[in-house]
Amino acid sequence: MFTTYSFTLTVLVIVLLVLLIRSIRTGIELRELLDGCTKAQRHNQDIIESNTKTIRSLERQLQRAKDYTDLDLKEANDKCVILREDLKESRKLLREAANKLTDYLLSDITSIKFTANIPTKGWTKMEFKLGVVSCGKEVTALHWTEKADRYELRQTCSDGERKEFTYFKEDIAGRIEMAYAAIKPTL
């Protein structure tokens, strides 16, 4: 009996030892697997944190770029508005300058005649007209302006020279005769 009992006990101890060794091995394998999973989880967590930081950084950069773009667009729009206003003003000034230039270079007055008191000559008949005059220059425009106390005559020549003549009203006697260019009818 003892031998059977001892045999059974020996077999039981062997089986228990085998089971114990298998469970220790399984435990070790599970521990290694768990450690590997933990390492993988930590690695994945690090990647997630790194990616989260990268995403936040990219979001901030995107927001800054959007802010700069919005600011740049606003500044560009403001500059466009200012440039449009400047362009309108420049066109207006250009038209005014062109009109003045036309007035200086062209006029519809062809001649002006009057009697004036010239200090060295006394009362003299004066005549200003378009075309070649006594000094040899060609007069292209005459402009007559009446002020409160005097008359001003501007004479423009083809070479760009301009002369201004001033006659005070008390130095002019009689009438002032002005001839104008004929208006050509358009058909």
C-alpha positions in Angstrom: 0.0 0.0 0.0 2.7 2.2 0.8 4.2 1.7 -2.6 0.9 2.5 -4.3 0.5 5.4 -2.1 4.0 6.6 -2.6 3.7 6.0 -6.3 0.5 8.0 -6.5 2.0 10.7 -4.4 5.1 10.8 -6.5 3.0 10.9 -9.7 0.9 13.6 -8.1 3.9 15.6 -7.1 5.4 15.3 -10.6 2.1 16.4 -12.1 1.9 19.3 -9.7 5.5 20.2 -10.4 4.8 20.0 -14.1 1.7 22.2 -13.6 3.6 24.5 -11.4 6.5 24.8 -14.0 3.9 25.3 -16.8 2.1 28.0 -14.8 5.4 29.7 -13.9 6.4 29.6 -17.6 2.9 30.8 -18.6 3.2 33.5 -15.9 6.7 34.5 -17.2 5.4 34.6 -20.8 2.3 36.5 -19.7 4.6 38.9 -17.8 6.8 39.4 -20.8 3.8 39.9 -23.0 2.3 42.3 -20.5 5.6 44.2 -20.3 5.8 44.3 -24.1 2.2 45.6 -24.2 3.0 48.1 -21.6 6.1 49.3 -23.5 4.0 49.4 -26.7 1.3 51.3 -24.9 3.8 53.8 -23.5 5.4 54.1 -26.9 1.9 54.6 -28.5 1.1 57.1 -25.7 4.3 59.0 -26.5 3.5 59.0 -30.2 0.0 60.3 -29.4 1.4 63.0 -27.1 3.9 64.0 -29.8 1.3 64.0 -32.5 -1.0 66.0 -30.2 1.7 68.6 -29.7 2.4 68.7 -33.4 -1.3 69.1 -34.2 -1.6 71.9 -31.6 1.5 73.6 -33.1 0.1 73.2 -36.6 -3.2 74.6 -35.4 -1.5 77.6 -33.9 0.6 78.1 -37.1 -2.6 77.8 -39.2 -4.4 80.3 -37.0 -1.4 82.7 -37.2 -1.3 82.3 -41.0 -5.1 82.9 -41.2 -4.7 86.0 -39.0 -1.9 87.3 -41.1 -3.8 86.5 -44.3 -6.9 88.2 -42.9 -4.8 91.2 -41.9 -3.0 91.2 -45.2 -6.3 91.1 -47.1 -7.7 93.9 -44.9 -4.6 96.0 -45.5 -4.7 95.2 -49.2 -8.3 96.2 -49.4 -7.6 99.4 -47.4 -4.7 100.2 -49.8 -7.0 99.5 -52.8 -9.6 101.9 -51.4 -6.9 104.6 -50.8 -5.4 104.0 -54.3 -8.8 104.2 -55.9 -9.5 107.5 -54.2 -6.0 108.8 -55.1 -6.7 107.7 -58.7 -10.0 109.6 -58.8 -8.3 112.7 -57.4 -5.4 112.3 -59.8 -7.8 112.0 -62.8 -9.6 115.1 -61.6 -6.4 117.1 -61.2 -5.2 115.8 -64.6 -8.5 117.0 -66.2 -8.1 120.4 -64.6 -4.4 120.6 -65.7 -5.4 119.6 -69.2 -8.1 122.2 -69.3 -5.7 124.9 -68.0 -3.1 123.8 -70.5 -5.7 124.0 -73.3 -6.7 127.4 -72.0 -3.0 128.5 -72.1 -2.3 127.1 -75.5 -5.7 127.6 -77.2 -8.3 130.3 -77.1 -11.3 131.5 -79.1 -10.1 135.1 -78.9 -8.4 136.1 -82.2 -7.6 139.8 -81.5 -8.1 142.5 -78.8 -8.0 146.2 -79.5 -8.3 149.2 -77.1 -6.7 152.6 -76.3 -4.4 152.7 -73.3 -2.3 155.4 -71.6 1.3 154.2 -71.9 3.6 156.2 -69.6 6.3 156.8 -72.3 4.0 157.2 -75.3 0.7 158.7 -73.9 -2.6 157.5 -75.2 -1.9 154.8 -77.8 -4.0 152.3 -79.7 -3.1 148.8 -78.7 -3.7 145.6 -80.7 -3.0 142.1 -79.7 -3.7 139.3 -82.3 -3.0 135.7 -83.1 -0.3 134.9 -85.7 3.2 136.2 -86.2 3.7 139.5 -84.4 6.3 142.3 -84.7 8.9 140.4 -82.5 8.8 137.5 -85.0 7.1 135.0 -82.7 3.8 133.3 -83.4 1.1 134.0 -80.9 -1.2 130.9 -80.4 -3.5 132.1 -77.6 -4.8 135.2 -76.0 -6.6 135.3 -72.6 -8.3 138.3 -71.2 -9.2 138.5 -67.5 -11.1 141.4 -65.8 -10.3 142.1 -62.2 -11.8 144.7 -59.9 -9.2 147.4 -60.7 -7.4 146.1 -63.8 -7.4 144.0 -66.9 -4.9 141.2 -67.5 -3.9 139.9 -70.9 -2.0 136.7 -71.3 -0.3 136.0 -74.6 1.1 132.5 -75.3 3.5 131.9 -78.1 4.2 128.7 -80.1 7.6 128.2 -78.4 5.8 128.1 -75.0 6.7 131.6 -73.9 4.0 133.5 -72.1 3.7 137.2 -71.5 1.3 138.9 -69.2 0.2 142.5 -69.7 -1.6 144.4 -67.0 -3.6 147.6 -67.7 -5.3 149.5 -64.9 -8.9 150.5 -65.7 -8.1 154.2 -65.4 -5.4 153.8 -68.1 -7.9 152.5 -70.7 -10.1 154.9 -72.6 -13.1 154.0 -74.8 -14.1 150.6 -75.7 -12.3 147.3 -75.7 -12.8 145.4 -78.9 -12.4 141.6 -78.9 -12.8 139.3 -81.9 -13.5 135.6 -81.6 -12.9 132.7 -83.9 -15.9 131.6 -85.9 -17.6 128.4 -84.7 -17.8 125.9 -87.4 -21.2 124.1 -87.6 -21.1 120.4 -87.3 -23.3 118.3 -89.5 
